[in-house]
Amino acid sequence: MGRVVAVCISASKGEKKIPVESVTLKQNHGILGDAHAGDWHRQISLLAIESIHKMQKMGLDVDPGDFAENITTEWIDLVALPIGARLRIGETLLEITQIGKECHTRCAIYHQVGDCVMPKEGVFAKVINDGVVAAGDSIEKLQ
């Protein structure tokens, strides 16, 4: 079973997300108040704290939200999840829609160290069931 390390939002696309106490997920929309919410397949982004630790070991001063992820996880192998897998996080239900993403423009992190984890290790999902998610919530893989 995994765990939520942090939940983060941003007002605009293309910027780091800011950790907040909790977020409200809306079915077929994403996180209320987040710039990436909407009726599409990448409503929520997830990244493992283990991926962030990799970048820290390369000398970067990065924290949850710095890779523009909404939910930072721990103890769950996100990139091993198949498309269509469902995750129960707190009272919500997410469905994995995409693993990784194409990086059209190199971010500041890439230019700093020559690599970035989000394009390879970031996972995207859509919201199946509404609810609130906060740091410390459990993450259960359902299928």
N, CA, C and O atoms as CSV, one atom per row, in Angstrom:
chain,resi,resn,atom,element,x,y,z
A,1,MET,N,N,0.838,-1.178,0.000
A,1,MET,CA,C,0.000,0.000,0.000
A,1,MET,C,C,0.885,1.244,0.000
A,1,MET,O,O,1.897,1.309,0.697
A,2,GLY,N,N,0.480,2.221,-0.792
A,2,GLY,CA,C,1.227,3.463,-0.866
A,2,GLY,C,C,0.660,4.522,0.052
A,2,GLY,O,O,-0.294,4.287,0.794
A,3,ARG,N,N,1.271,5.697,-0.015
A,3,ARG,CA,C,0.874,6.815,0.840
A,3,ARG,C,C,1.080,8.123,0.087
A,3,ARG,O,O,1.995,8.236,-0.729
A,4,VAL,N,N,0.232,9.107,0.360
A,4,VAL,CA,C,0.371,10.447,-0.202
A,4,VAL,C,C,1.359,11.223,0.663
A,4,VAL,O,O,1.178,11.349,1.874
A,5,VAL,N,N,2.406,11.740,0.023
A,5,VAL,CA,C,3.399,12.564,0.720
A,5,VAL,C,C,2.965,14.028,0.715
A,5,VAL,O,O,3.091,14.723,1.723
A,6,ALA,N,N,2.448,14.494,-0.438
A,6,ALA,CA,C,2.033,15.892,-0.567
A,6,ALA,C,C,0.983,16.024,-1.661
A,6,ALA,O,O,0.931,15.213,-2.585
A,7,VAL,N,N,0.149,17.052,-1.550
A,7,VAL,CA,C,-0.794,17.429,-2.603
A,7,VAL,C,C,-0.493,18.875,-2.971
A,7,VAL,O,O,-0.268,19.714,-2.099
A,8,CYS,N,N,-0.492,19.161,-4.286
A,8,CYS,CA,C,-0.020,20.465,-4.766
A,8,CYS,C,C,-0.906,20.986,-5.890
A,8,CYS,O,O,-1.479,20.212,-6.657
A,9,ILE,N,N,-1.010,22.308,-5.975
A,9,ILE,CA,C,-1.779,22.948,-7.047
A,9,ILE,C,C,-1.020,24.164,-7.580
A,9,ILE,O,O,-0.102,24.674,-6.938
A,10,SER,N,N,-1.425,24.614,-8.767
A,10,SER,CA,C,-0.900,25.863,-9.330
A,10,SER,C,C,-2.030,26.584,-10.047
A,10,SER,O,O,-2.965,25.962,-10.550
A,11,ALA,N,N,-1.925,27.900,-10.085
A,11,ALA,CA,C,-2.944,28.723,-10.740
A,11,ALA,C,C,-2.750,28.768,-12.249
A,11,ALA,O,O,-3.704,29.000,-12.992
A,12,SER,N,N,-1.504,28.544,-12.714
A,12,SER,CA,C,-1.197,28.617,-14.145
A,12,SER,C,C,-0.420,27.386,-14.580
A,12,SER,O,O,0.277,26.761,-13.781
A,13,LYS,N,N,-0.549,27.049,-15.853
A,13,LYS,CA,C,0.238,25.949,-16.418
A,13,LYS,C,C,1.678,26.403,-16.580
A,13,LYS,O,O,1.953,27.598,-16.696
A,14,GLY,N,N,2.600,25.439,-16.587
A,14,GLY,CA,C,4.001,25.741,-16.827
A,14,GLY,C,C,4.754,26.274,-15.630
A,14,GLY,O,O,5.837,26.839,-15.781
A,15,GLU,N,N,4.196,26.103,-14.439
A,15,GLU,CA,C,4.897,26.549,-13.248
A,15,GLU,C,C,4.878,25.459,-12.184
A,15,GLU,O,O,4.075,24.528,-12.237
A,16,LYS,N,N,5.781,25.598,-11.215
A,16,LYS,CA,C,5.801,24.666,-10.090
A,16,LYS,C,C,4.468,24.734,-9.372
A,16,LYS,O,O,3.779,25.754,-9.397
A,17,LYS,N,N,4.120,23.633,-8.735
A,17,LYS,CA,C,2.899,23.613,-7.936
A,17,LYS,C,C,3.257,23.833,-6.464
A,17,LYS,O,O,4.358,23.500,-6.023
A,18,ILE,N,N,2.333,24.383,-5.734
A,18,ILE,CA,C,2.544,24.719,-4.328
A,18,ILE,C,C,1.838,23.689,-3.452
A,18,ILE,O,O,0.650,23.426,-3.643
A,19,PRO,N,N,2.561,23.099,-2.488
A,19,PRO,CA,C,1.902,22.168,-1.561
A,19,PRO,C,C,0.819,22.867,-0.747
A,19,PRO,O,O,0.995,23.992,-0.278
A,20,VAL,N,N,-0.311,22.168,-0.591
A,20,VAL,CA,C,-1.426,22.659,0.208
A,20,VAL,C,C,-1.845,21.551,1.175
A,20,VAL,O,O,-1.417,20.405,1.044
A,21,GLU,N,N,-2.683,21.906,2.142
A,21,GLU,CA,C,-3.101,20.935,3.159
A,21,GLU,C,C,-3.929,19.800,2.569
A,21,GLU,O,O,-3.727,18.638,2.918
A,22,SER,N,N,-4.865,20.131,1.672
A,22,SER,CA,C,-5.711,19.116,1.032
A,22,SER,C,C,-6.222,19.671,-0.287
A,22,SER,O,O,-6.191,20.878,-0.527
A,23,VAL,N,N,-6.692,18.771,-1.133
A,23,VAL,CA,C,-7.271,19.162,-2.419
A,23,VAL,C,C,-8.601,18.437,-2.587
A,23,VAL,O,O,-8.801,17.346,-2.053
A,24,THR,N,N,-9.507,19.063,-3.338
A,24,THR,CA,C,-10.794,18.451,-3.646
A,24,THR,C,C,-10.788,18.017,-5.100
A,24,THR,O,O,-10.585,18.824,-6.007
A,25,LEU,N,N,-11.015,16.720,-5.306
A,25,LEU,CA,C,-11.060,16.151,-6.645
A,25,LEU,C,C,-12.506,16.058,-7.105
A,25,LEU,O,O,-13.386,15.640,-6.353
A,26,LYS,N,N,-12.737,16.454,-8.349
A,26,LYS,CA,C,-14.076,16.414,-8.932
A,26,LYS,C,C,-14.076,15.441,-10.095
A,26,LYS,O,O,-13.181,15.472,-10.940
A,27,GLN,N,N,-15.078,14.581,-10.139
A,27,GLN,CA,C,-15.200,13.573,-11.191
A,27,GLN,C,C,-15.135,14.212,-12.579
A,27,GLN,O,O,-15.766,15.236,-12.841
A,28,ASN,N,N,-14.357,13.583,-13.454
A,28,ASN,CA,C,-14.180,14.024,-14.844
A,28,ASN,C,C,-13.691,15.460,-14.971
A,28,ASN,O,O,-13.932,16.113,-15.986
A,29,HIS,N,N,-13.003,15.954,-13.939
A,29,HIS,CA,C,-12.500,17.328,-13.985
A,29,HIS,C,C,-11.067,17.443,-13.453
A,29,HIS,O,O,-10.213,18.044,-14.106
A,30,GLY,N,N,-10.805,16.883,-12.295
A,30,GLY,CA,C,-9.490,17.019,-11.681
A,30,GLY,C,C,-9.588,17.737,-10.351
A,30,GLY,O,O,-10.592,17.626,-9.648
A,31,ILE,N,N,-8.541,18.475,-10.008
A,31,ILE,CA,C,-8.485,19.173,-8.723
A,31,ILE,C,C,-9.077,20.566,-8.873
A,31,ILE,O,O,-8.669,21.338,-9.740
A,32,LEU,N,N,-10.041,20.875,-8.018
A,32,LEU,CA,C,-10.635,22.213,-8.041
A,32,LEU,C,C,-9.552,23.245,-7.737
A,32,LEU,O,O,-8.822,23.123,-6.754
A,33,GLY,N,N,-9.458,24.259,-8.590
A,33,GLY,CA,C,-8.485,25.322,-8.392
A,33,GLY,C,C,-7.120,25.069,-9.015
A,33,GLY,O,O,-6.219,25.897,-8.877
A,34,ASP,N,N,-6.948,23.929,-9.705
A,34,ASP,CA,C,-5.658,23.645,-10.340
A,34,ASP,C,C,-5.727,23.957,-11.835
A,34,ASP,O,O,-6.738,23.694,-12.487
A,35,ALA,N,N,-4.654,24.513,-12.364
A,35,ALA,CA,C,-4.605,24.936,-13.766
A,35,ALA,C,C,-4.766,23.777,-14.756
A,35,ALA,O,O,-5.214,24.001,-15.881
A,36,HIS,N,N,-4.415,22.558,-14.373
A,36,HIS,CA,C,-4.483,21.428,-15.306
A,36,HIS,C,C,-5.813,20.686,-15.272
A,36,HIS,O,O,-5.997,19.722,-16.015
A,37,ALA,N,N,-6.733,21.113,-14.433
A,37,ALA,CA,C,-8.037,20.463,-14.361
A,37,ALA,C,C,-8.818,20.723,-15.639
A,37,ALA,O,O,-8.624,21.746,-16.296
A,38,GLY,N,N,-9.693,19.806,-15.985
A,38,GLY,CA,C,-10.533,19.969,-17.159
A,38,GLY,C,C,-10.977,18.626,-17.694
A,38,GLY,O,O,-10.614,17.579,-17.157
A,39,ASP,N,N,-11.752,18.659,-18.741
A,39,ASP,CA,C,-12.302,17.441,-19.335
A,39,ASP,C,C,-11.301,16.865,-20.336
A,39,ASP,O,O,-11.464,17.004,-21.548
A,40,TRP,N,N,-10.259,16.212,-19.805
A,40,TRP,CA,C,-9.249,15.572,-20.648
A,40,TRP,C,C,-8.621,14.431,-19.870
A,40,TRP,O,O,-9.017,14.166,-18.735
A,41,HIS,N,N,-7.649,13.751,-20.462
A,41,HIS,CA,C,-7.121,12.529,-19.850
A,41,HIS,C,C,-6.006,12.760,-18.834
A,41,HIS,O,O,-5.604,11.819,-18.150
A,42,ARG,N,N,-5.500,13.976,-18.718
A,42,ARG,CA,C,-4.433,14.249,-17.749
A,42,ARG,C,C,-4.913,15.223,-16.678
A,42,ARG,O,O,-4.323,16.285,-16.476
A,43,GLN,N,N,-5.985,14.848,-16.001
A,43,GLN,CA,C,-6.580,15.714,-14.981
A,43,GLN,C,C,-5.713,15.817,-13.731
A,43,GLN,O,O,-5.666,16.866,-13.088
A,44,ILE,N,N,-5.030,14.734,-13.391
A,44,ILE,CA,C,-4.200,14.660,-12.184
A,44,ILE,C,C,-2.834,14.122,-12.574
A,44,ILE,O,O,-2.741,13.181,-13.363
A,45,SER,N,N,-1.775,14.706,-12.031
A,45,SER,CA,C,-0.429,14.169,-12.242
A,45,SER,C,C,0.112,13.647,-10.922
A,45,SER,O,O,-0.098,14.233,-9.860
A,46,LEU,N,N,0.824,12.515,-11.024
A,46,LEU,CA,C,1.405,11.892,-9.833
A,46,LEU,C,C,2.883,11.632,-10.086
A,46,LEU,O,O,3.285,11.300,-11.201
A,47,LEU,N,N,3.682,11.786,-9.047
A,47,LEU,CA,C,5.114,11.501,-9.116
A,47,LEU,C,C,5.541,10.950,-7.761
A,47,LEU,O,O,5.116,11.442,-6.717
A,48,ALA,N,N,6.380,9.933,-7.791
A,48,ALA,CA,C,6.852,9.305,-6.553
A,48,ALA,C,C,7.935,10.148,-5.889
A,48,ALA,O,O,8.781,10.736,-6.562
A,49,ILE,N,N,7.897,10.199,-4.573
A,49,ILE,CA,C,8.950,10.898,-3.822
A,49,ILE,C,C,10.300,10.247,-4.114
A,49,ILE,O,O,11.335,10.911,-4.060
A,50,GLU,N,N,10.292,8.951,-4.423
A,50,GLU,CA,C,11.535,8.263,-4.764
A,50,GLU,C,C,12.166,8.868,-6.025
A,50,GLU,O,O,13.391,8.916,-6.136
A,51,SER,N,N,11.346,9.329,-6.971
A,51,SER,CA,C,11.852,10.002,-8.170
A,51,SER,C,C,12.443,11.365,-7.816
A,51,SER,O,O,13.470,11.765,-8.365
A,52,ILE,N,N,11.799,12.064,-6.911
A,52,ILE,CA,C,12.311,13.364,-6.459
A,52,ILE,C,C,13.638,13.164,-5.738
A,52,ILE,O,O,14.559,13.963,-5.906
A,53,HIS,N,N,13.745,12.106,-4.940
A,53,HIS,CA,C,15.011,11.813,-4.247
A,53,HIS,C,C,16.144,11.567,-5.234
A,53,HIS,O,O,17.286,11.937,-4.962
A,54,LYS,N,N,15.844,10.942,-6.390
A,54,LYS,CA,C,16.871,10.740,-7.433
A,54,LYS,C,C,17.462,12.067,-7.876
A,54,LYS,O,O,18.676,12.207,-8.022
A,55,MET,N,N,16.585,13.036,-8.088
A,55,MET,CA,C,17.041,14.351,-8.545
A,55,MET,C,C,17.789,15.078,-7.421
A,55,MET,O,O,18.732,15.820,-7.695
A,56,GLN,N,N,17.389,14.880,-6.183
A,56,GLN,CA,C,18.100,15.478,-5.052
A,56,GLN,C,C,19.523,14.918,-4.974
A,56,GLN,O,O,20.467,15.646,-4.664
A,57,LYS,N,N,19.670,13.618,-5.257
A,57,LYS,CA,C,20.998,12.995,-5.232
A,57,LYS,C,C,21.897,13.530,-6.348
A,57,LYS,O,O,23.121,13.419,-6.273
A,58,MET,N,N,21.281,14.114,-7.386
A,58,MET,CA,C,22.046,14.740,-8.467
A,58,MET,C,C,22.418,16.183,-8.104
A,58,MET,O,O,23.020,16.898,-8.904
A,59,GLY,N,N,22.053,16.595,-6.897
A,59,GLY,CA,C,22.432,17.923,-6.424
A,59,GLY,C,C,21.354,18.986,-6.525
A,59,GLY,O,O,21.608,20.152,-6.224
A,60,LEU,N,N,20.158,18.605,-6.942
A,60,LEU,CA,C,19.092,19.597,-7.067
A,60,LEU,C,C,18.391,19.825,-5.737
A,60,LEU,O,O,18.185,18.892,-4.961
A,61,ASP,N,N,18.031,21.066,-5.486
A,61,ASP,CA,C,17.248,21.422,-4.319
A,61,ASP,C,C,15.782,21.443,-4.747
A,61,ASP,O,O,15.235,22.502,-5.057
A,62,VAL,N,N,15.149,20.268,-4.763
A,62,VAL,CA,C,13.768,20.134,-5.220
A,62,VAL,C,C,12.923,19.465,-4.148
A,62,VAL,O,O,13.416,18.701,-3.317
A,63,ASP,N,N,11.646,19.775,-4.195
A,63,ASP,CA,C,10.679,19.274,-3.223
A,63,ASP,C,C,9.393,18.894,-3.945
A,63,ASP,O,O,9.258,19.159,-5.139
A,64,PRO,N,N,8.436,18.270,-3.233
A,64,PRO,CA,C,7.143,17.990,-3.856
A,64,PRO,C,C,6.528,19.245,-4.471
A,64,PRO,O,O,6.537,20.321,-3.873
A,65,GLY,N,N,5.994,19.076,-5.681
A,65,GLY,CA,C,5.386,20.177,-6.424
A,65,GLY,C,C,6.323,20.819,-7.420
A,65,GLY,O,O,5.864,21.454,-8.370
A,66,ASP,N,N,7.632,20.671,-7.229
A,66,ASP,CA,C,8.603,21.316,-8.116
A,66,ASP,C,C,8.599,20.737,-9.533
A,66,ASP,O,O,9.079,21.381,-10.466
A,67,PHE,N,N,8.067,19.540,-9.695
A,67,PHE,CA,C,7.978,18.934,-11.029
A,67,PHE,C,C,6.571,19.088,-11.593
A,67,PHE,O,O,6.211,18.419,-12.561
A,68,ALA,N,N,5.784,19.961,-10.994
A,68,ALA,CA,C,4.406,20.270,-11.402
A,68,ALA,C,C,3.465,19.091,-11.211
A,68,ALA,O,O,2.454,18.976,-11.904
A,69,GLU,N,N,3.806,18.202,-10.255
A,69,GLU,CA,C,2.900,17.088,-9.965
A,69,GLU,C,C,1.867,17.514,-8.922
A,69,GLU,O,O,2.156,18.303,-8.022
A,70,ASN,N,N,0.661,16.974,-9.067
A,70,ASN,CA,C,-0.407,17.252,-8.110
A,70,ASN,C,C,-0.285,16.417,-6.850
A,70,ASN,O,O,-0.490,16.913,-5.742
A,71,ILE,N,N,0.053,15.138,-7.027
A,71,ILE,CA,C,0.116,14.231,-5.890
A,71,ILE,C,C,1.485,13.567,-5.869
A,71,ILE,O,O,1.874,12.889,-6.820
A,72,THR,N,N,2.204,13.769,-4.784
A,72,THR,CA,C,3.494,13.106,-4.589
A,72,THR,C,C,3.209,11.862,-3.745
A,72,THR,O,O,2.602,11.940,-2.677
A,73,THR,N,N,3.667,10.709,-4.255
A,73,THR,CA,C,3.365,9.426,-3.618
A,73,THR,C,C,4.609,8.813,-2.991
A,73,THR,O,O,5.730,9.276,-3.201
A,74,GLU,N,N,4.380,7.768,-2.225
A,74,GLU,CA,C,5.468,7.010,-1.616
A,74,GLU,C,C,5.031,5.547,-1.544
A,74,GLU,O,O,3.858,5.250,-1.320
A,75,TRP,N,N,5.985,4.640,-1.737
A,75,TRP,CA,C,5.790,3.195,-1.567
A,75,TRP,C,C,4.880,2.557,-2.608
A,75,TRP,O,O,4.297,1.506,-2.343
A,76,ILE,N,N,4.740,3.163,-3.784
A,76,ILE,CA,C,3.971,2.544,-4.854
A,76,ILE,C,C,4.724,2.793,-6.156
A,76,ILE,O,O,5.126,3.921,-6.440
A,77,ASP,N,N,4.913,1.739,-6.943
A,77,ASP,CA,C,5.669,1.826,-8.195
A,77,ASP,C,C,4.753,2.358,-9.296
A,77,ASP,O,O,4.122,1.588,-10.020
A,78,LEU,N,N,4.690,3.672,-9.410
A,78,LEU,CA,C,3.765,4.301,-10.352
A,78,LEU,C,C,3.995,3.884,-11.794
A,78,LEU,O,O,3.039,3.575,-12.505
A,79,VAL,N,N,5.248,3.868,-12.240
A,79,VAL,CA,C,5.518,3.589,-13.661
A,79,VAL,C,C,5.229,2.141,-14.034
A,79,VAL,O,O,5.135,1.816,-15.217
A,80,ALA,N,N,5.089,1.266,-13.039
A,80,ALA,CA,C,4.757,-0.139,-13.324
A,80,ALA,C,C,3.249,-0.345,-13.457
A,80,ALA,O,O,2.806,-1.424,-13.850
A,81,LEU,N,N,2.463,0.673,-13.134
A,81,LEU,CA,C,1.012,0.541,-13.241
A,81,LEU,C,C,0.595,0.526,-14.706
A,81,LEU,O,O,1.103,1.327,-15.491
A,82,PRO,N,N,-0.307,-0.355,-15.091
A,82,PRO,CA,C,-0.789,-0.346,-16.478
A,82,PRO,C,C,-1.833,0.755,-16.686
A,82,PRO,O,O,-2.494,1.190,-15.743
A,83,ILE,N,N,-1.966,1.189,-17.926
A,83,ILE,CA,C,-3.039,2.123,-18.274
A,83,ILE,C,C,-4.356,1.434,-17.902
A,83,ILE,O,O,-4.552,0.254,-18.192
A,84,GLY,N,N,-5.242,2.173,-17.265
A,84,GLY,CA,C,-6.516,1.609,-16.834
A,84,GLY,C,C,-6.520,1.150,-15.387
A,84,GLY,O,O,-7.582,0.885,-14.823
A,85,ALA,N,N,-5.325,1.051,-14.770
A,85,ALA,CA,C,-5.273,0.674,-13.354
A,85,ALA,C,C,-6.009,1.726,-12.538
A,85,ALA,O,O,-6.014,2.908,-12.882
A,86,ARG,N,N,-6.624,1.282,-11.462
A,86,ARG,CA,C,-7.359,2.216,-10.599
A,86,ARG,C,C,-6.697,2.290,-9.237
A,86,ARG,O,O,-6.260,1.288,-8.672
A,87,LEU,N,N,-6.638,3.522,-8.726
A,87,LEU,CA,C,-6.062,3.785,-7.413
A,87,LEU,C,C,-7.109,4.417,-6.516
A,87,LEU,O,O,-7.746,5.401,-6.893
A,88,ARG,N,N,-7.287,3.854,-5.331
A,88,ARG,CA,C,-8.124,4.486,-4.322
A,88,ARG,C,C,-7.187,5.313,-3.455
A,88,ARG,O,O,-6.278,4.780,-2.818
A,89,ILE,N,N,-7.418,6.619,-3.440
A,89,ILE,CA,C,-6.619,7.527,-2.613
A,89,ILE,C,C,-7.585,8.228,-1.681
A,89,ILE,O,O,-8.412,9.033,-2.109
A,90,GLY,N,N,-7.469,7.910,-0.393
A,90,GLY,CA,C,-8.448,8.434,0.556
A,90,GLY,C,C,-9.824,7.964,0.127
A,90,GLY,O,O,-10.058,6.764,-0.019
A,91,GLU,N,N,-10.730,8.899,-0.075
A,91,GLU,CA,C,-12.098,8.558,-0.488
A,91,GLU,C,C,-12.299,8.658,-1.997
A,91,GLU,O,O,-13.407,8.436,-2.487
A,92,THR,N,N,-11.246,8.987,-2.738
A,92,THR,CA,C,-11.367,9.183,-4.184
A,92,THR,C,C,-10.968,7.927,-4.954
A,92,THR,O,O,-10.397,6.988,-4.399
A,93,LEU,N,N,-11.284,7.938,-6.237
A,93,LEU,CA,C,-10.874,6.862,-7.134
A,93,LEU,C,C,-10.324,7.494,-8.411
A,93,LEU,O,O,-10.991,8.309,-9.049
A,94,LEU,N,N,-9.089,7.105,-8.776
A,94,LEU,CA,C,-8.441,7.592,-9.992
A,94,LEU,C,C,-8.209,6.438,-10.945
A,94,LEU,O,O,-8.062,5.291,-10.521
A,95,GLU,N,N,-8.175,6.744,-12.242
A,95,GLU,CA,C,-7.826,5.758,-13.260
A,95,GLU,C,C,-6.614,6.257,-14.034
A,95,GLU,O,O,-6.620,7.368,-14.565
A,96,ILE,N,N,-5.576,5.431,-14.095
A,96,ILE,CA,C,-4.337,5.795,-14.802
A,96,ILE,C,C,-4.623,5.876,-16.298
A,96,ILE,O,O,-5.174,4.946,-16.887
A,97,THR,N,N,-4.241,7.002,-16.905
A,97,THR,CA,C,-4.495,7.230,-18.326
A,97,THR,C,C,-3.228,7.361,-19.155
A,97,THR,O,O,-3.266,7.189,-20.373
A,98,GLN,N,N,-2.096,7.665,-18.507
A,98,GLN,CA,C,-0.856,7.884,-19.252
A,98,GLN,C,C,0.333,7.727,-18.314
A,98,GLN,O,O,0.298,8.150,-17.159
A,99,ILE,N,N,1.392,7.104,-18.844
A,99,ILE,CA,C,2.651,6.977,-18.111
A,99,ILE,C,C,3.678,7.824,-18.854
A,99,ILE,O,O,3.921,7.608,-20.041
A,100,GLY,N,N,4.271,8.774,-18.171
A,100,GLY,CA,C,5.246,9.654,-18.806
A,100,GLY,C,C,4.568,10.633,-19.739
A,100,GLY,O,O,3.357,10.585,-19.952
A,101,LYS,N,N,5.383,11.531,-20.296
A,101,LYS,CA,C,4.847,12.505,-21.249
A,101,LYS,C,C,5.988,13.058,-22.082
A,101,LYS,O,O,7.145,13.069,-21.662
A,102,GLU,N,N,5.638,13.511,-23.255
A,102,GLU,CA,C,6.648,14.130,-24.112
A,102,GLU,C,C,6.953,15.511,-23.569
A,102,GLU,O,O,6.051,16.272,-23.220
A,103,CYS,N,N,8.234,15.820,-23.503
A,103,CYS,CA,C,8.665,17.119,-23.018
A,103,CYS,C,C,8.969,17.992,-24.239
A,103,CYS,O,O,10.031,17.862,-24.848
A,104,HIS,N,N,8.048,18.871,-24.591
A,104,HIS,CA,C,8.206,19.705,-25.791
A,104,HIS,C,C,9.263,20.786,-25.608
A,104,HIS,O,O,10.043,21.062,-26.520
A,105,THR,N,N,9.284,21.389,-24.438
A,105,THR,CA,C,10.289,22.408,-24.152
A,105,THR,C,C,11.014,21.994,-22.888
A,105,THR,O,O,10.385,21.625,-21.897
A,106,ARG,N,N,12.303,22.054,-22.920
A,106,ARG,CA,C,13.094,21.650,-21.763
A,106,ARG,C,C,12.889,22.625,-20.608
A,106,ARG,O,O,13.015,23.839,-20.767
A,107,CYS,N,N,12.570,22.063,-19.444
A,107,CYS,CA,C,12.320,22.888,-18.268
A,107,CYS,C,C,13.643,23.323,-17.633
A,107,CYS,O,O,14.721,22.883,-18.033
A,108,ALA,N,N,13.529,24.185,-16.650
A,108,ALA,CA,C,14.717,24.690,-15.952
A,108,ALA,C,C,15.487,23.557,-15.284
A,108,ALA,O,O,16.717,23.590,-15.232
A,109,ILE,N,N,14.784,22.569,-14.779
A,109,ILE,CA,C,15.449,21.432,-14.126
A,109,ILE,C,C,16.299,20.676,-15.142
A,109,ILE,O,O,17.435,20.307,-14.844
A,110,TYR,N,N,15.763,20.444,-16.332
A,110,TYR,CA,C,16.518,19.743,-17.373
A,110,TYR,C,C,17.792,20.518,-17.709
A,110,TYR,O,O,18.861,19.922,-17.841
A,111,HIS,N,N,17.688,21.811,-17.845
A,111,HIS,CA,C,18.855,22.625,-18.188
A,111,HIS,C,C,19.890,22.649,-17.060
A,111,HIS,O,O,21.085,22.796,-17.313
A,112,GLN,N,N,19.432,22.505,-15.831
A,112,GLN,CA,C,20.340,22.514,-14.683
A,112,GLN,C,C,21.178,21.243,-14.597
A,112,GLN,O,O,22.385,21.303,-14.361
A,113,VAL,N,N,20.530,20.080,-14.791
A,113,VAL,CA,C,21.246,18.811,-14.589
A,113,VAL,C,C,21.247,17.893,-15.803
A,113,VAL,O,O,21.845,16.817,-15.760
A,114,GLY,N,N,20.594,18.295,-16.874
A,114,GLY,CA,C,20.589,17.475,-18.086
A,114,GLY,C,C,19.595,16.331,-18.057
A,114,GLY,O,O,19.657,15.428,-18.892
A,115,ASP,N,N,18.676,16.365,-17.099
A,115,ASP,CA,C,17.678,15.305,-17.004
A,115,ASP,C,C,16.490,15.821,-16.188
A,115,ASP,O,O,16.611,16.786,-15.433
A,116,CYS,N,N,15.350,15.164,-16.354
A,116,CYS,CA,C,14.162,15.466,-15.563
A,116,CYS,C,C,13.366,14.176,-15.441
A,116,CYS,O,O,13.271,13.415,-16.403
A,117,VAL,N,N,12.798,13.924,-14.277
A,117,VAL,CA,C,12.095,12.668,-14.041
A,117,VAL,C,C,10.652,12.665,-14.539
A,117,VAL,O,O,10.119,11.599,-14.848
A,118,MET,N,N,10.018,13.812,-14.622
A,118,MET,CA,C,8.587,13.841,-14.954
A,118,MET,C,C,8.268,13.208,-16.312
A,118,MET,O,O,7.306,12.443,-16.390
A,119,PRO,N,N,9.019,13.481,-17.386
A,119,PRO,CA,C,8.667,12.868,-18.669
A,119,PRO,C,C,8.733,11.335,-18.660
A,119,PRO,O,O,8.010,10.690,-19.420
A,120,LYS,N,N,9.575,10.749,-17.827
A,120,LYS,CA,C,9.706,9.291,-17.785
A,120,LYS,C,C,8.942,8.647,-16.640
A,120,LYS,O,O,8.452,7.525,-16.777
A,121,GLU,N,N,8.833,9.342,-15.512
A,121,GLU,CA,C,8.302,8.710,-14.308
A,121,GLU,C,C,7.021,9.347,-13.781
A,121,GLU,O,O,6.457,8.881,-12.791
A,122,GLY,N,N,6.566,10.394,-14.429
A,122,GLY,CA,C,5.287,10.991,-14.048
A,122,GLY,C,C,4.144,10.154,-14.584
A,122,GLY,O,O,4.248,9.563,-15.659
A,123,VAL,N,N,3.064,10.104,-13.841
A,123,VAL,CA,C,1.895,9.315,-14.206
A,123,VAL,C,C,0.686,10.239,-14.191
A,123,VAL,O,O,0.595,11.142,-13.358
A,124,PHE,N,N,-0.241,10.010,-15.115
A,124,PHE,CA,C,-1.411,10.867,-15.230
A,124,PHE,C,C,-2.681,10.045,-15.067
A,124,PHE,O,O,-2.727,8.866,-15.419
A,125,ALA,N,N,-3.710,10.691,-14.525
A,125,ALA,CA,C,-4.951,9.981,-14.236
A,125,ALA,C,C,-6.148,10.903,-14.407
A,125,ALA,O,O,-6.030,12.128,-14.440
A,126,LYS,N,N,-7.302,10.261,-14.516
A,126,LYS,CA,C,-8.561,11.007,-14.497
A,126,LYS,C,C,-9.315,10.615,-13.230
A,126,LYS,O,O,-9.117,9.533,-12.679
A,127,VAL,N,N,-10.178,11.514,-12.786
A,127,VAL,CA,C,-10.930,11.309,-11.551
A,127,VAL,C,C,-12.211,10.549,-11.861
A,127,VAL,O,O,-13.027,10.981,-12.675
A,128,ILE,N,N,-12.372,9.402,-11.192
A,128,ILE,CA,C,-13.575,8.580,-11.341
A,128,ILE,C,C,-14.580,8.918,-10.237
A,128,ILE,O,O,-15.773,9.057,-10.506
A,129,ASN,N,N,-14.100,9.052,-8.993
A,129,ASN,CA,C,-14.961,9.401,-7.849
A,129,ASN,C,C,-14.414,10.625,-7.135
A,129,ASN,O,O,-13.216,10.720,-6.867
A,130,ASP,N,N,-15.313,11.567,-6.828
A,130,ASP,CA,C,-14.977,12.799,-6.098
A,130,ASP,C,C,-14.429,12.500,-4.708
A,130,ASP,O,O,-14.552,11.390,-4.190
A,131,GLY,N,N,-13.827,13.517,-4.131
A,131,GLY,CA,C,-13.425,13.435,-2.734
A,131,GLY,C,C,-12.283,14.365,-2.414
A,131,GLY,O,O,-11.817,15.120,-3.268
A,132,VAL,N,N,-11.842,14.305,-1.189
A,132,VAL,CA,C,-10.745,15.125,-0.694
A,132,VAL,C,C,-9.527,14.232,-0.505
A,132,VAL,O,O,-9.646,13.106,-0.023
A,133,VAL,N,N,-8.347,14.739,-0.888
A,133,VAL,CA,C,-7.083,14.022,-0.704
A,133,VAL,C,C,-6.138,14.935,0.069
A,133,VAL,O,O,-6.058,16.136,-0.189
A,134,ALA,N,N,-5.425,14.337,1.021
A,134,ALA,CA,C,-4.471,15.089,1.844
A,134,ALA,C,C,-3.228,14.245,2.077
A,134,ALA,O,O,-3.265,13.022,1.942
A,135,ALA,N,N,-2.138,14.894,2.424
A,135,ALA,CA,C,-0.913,14.181,2.789
A,135,ALA,C,C,-1.236,13.194,3.899
A,135,ALA,O,O,-1.992,13.495,4.824
A,136,GLY,N,N,-0.649,12.011,3.788
A,136,GLY,CA,C,-0.880,10.963,4.772
A,136,GLY,C,C,-1.948,9.966,4.366
A,136,GLY,O,O,-2.023,8.879,4.939
A,137,ASP,N,N,-2.790,10.316,3.374
A,137,ASP,CA,C,-3.817,9.375,2.912
A,137,ASP,C,C,-3.175,8.134,2.311
A,137,ASP,O,O,-2.087,8.198,1.739
A,138,SER,N,N,-3.857,7.013,2.445
A,138,SER,CA,C,-3.340,5.760,1.873
A,138,SER,C,C,-3.686,5.693,0.383
A,138,SER,O,O,-4.651,6.301,-0.080
A,139,ILE,N,N,-2.868,4.935,-0.348
A,139,ILE,CA,C,-3.080,4.691,-1.778
A,139,ILE,C,C,-3.150,3.178,-1.964
A,139,ILE,O,O,-2.224,2.449,-1.611
A,140,GLU,N,N,-4.259,2.730,-2.521
A,140,GLU,CA,C,-4.460,1.300,-2.749
A,140,GLU,C,C,-4.673,1.038,-4.227
A,140,GLU,O,O,-5.526,1.665,-4.855
A,141,LYS,N,N,-3.895,0.108,-4.792
A,141,LYS,CA,C,-4.079,-0.298,-6.183
A,141,LYS,C,C,-5.229,-1.304,-6.224
A,141,LYS,O,O,-5.184,-2.328,-5.543
A,142,LEU,N,N,-6.254,-1.013,-7.018
A,142,LEU,CA,C,-7.435,-1.874,-7.074
A,142,LEU,C,C,-7.373,-2.886,-8.212
A,142,LEU,O,O,-7.922,-3.979,-8.077
A,143,GLN,N,N,-6.723,-2.560,-9.325
A,143,GLN,CA,C,-6.606,-3.502,-10.438
A,143,GLN,C,C,-5.384,-3.206,-11.249
A,143,GLN,O,O,-5.113,-3.894,-12.233
